[in-house]
Amino acid sequence: FEGLQRTESRWLAFTSSATARWLTLLVLALNLGLWALLAWYYPHLPETIPVRFDPIGGTAGTRSRSYTLLFPAVGMAVSWTNFALAVGGSRRTRLAGELLLVGALLVQLVLLAAIWFVVTGFH
């Protein structure tokens, strides 16, 4: 349509969806939970943690415990990237933005499992 202009900002288009608002809050809460969980257990982690395993379950490689800080940092990076893409594309299609947020939520859940695996001592 010639001369048609949208007056609604991308942010308003994005936040007009209750689903997008709830997904954003869940992703944010889970990422903050990842940081909190790791901060709680970090002092109790050994100086080195196993990161690779051989086929029979033995340790094939270790890293410094600071390596665990990458888990929530990666989660935050994925969240911000997906959030920016969701807001940017929200005027075109709301479903795509919500699926990006669901993807970010799933990444947070996988990272939560990974952090839990590390801090509980691989039991």
C-alpha positions, 0 to 999 in steps of 0.5 A: 500500500503506497503511503501506508506507514506504521505508527506503532513502534517495534517495542510496542508491537512486541509487548502487545502480546501477553505471550511475548511478555511472559516468555521474556520474563521467564527467560530473564528469570531463568538466566538470573537463576543460572547466575544465582545457582552458579554463584551459590555453588561456585566456591564449593567447586574444585579448582578444575572440573572435567569437561570431556570424557572417554567412551568408558566414562573416564575424564579426558580433559579438565578446565578451570572452574571459571570455565563454568561461568561460560554457561550463564554467559552463553545463555545471556548472549542467546537470550539477548540475540533472540530478544533483539530478533524477536523485537525487530521482527515483531511487526512482521510476524508475532509467531516468529518472535515468540518462537525465538523466545521459546528457543531462548527459554529452551537454551536456558533449561539445557544450561540449567541441566548442565550447571546442575550436572557440574555443581552436584558433582556428576552424580 
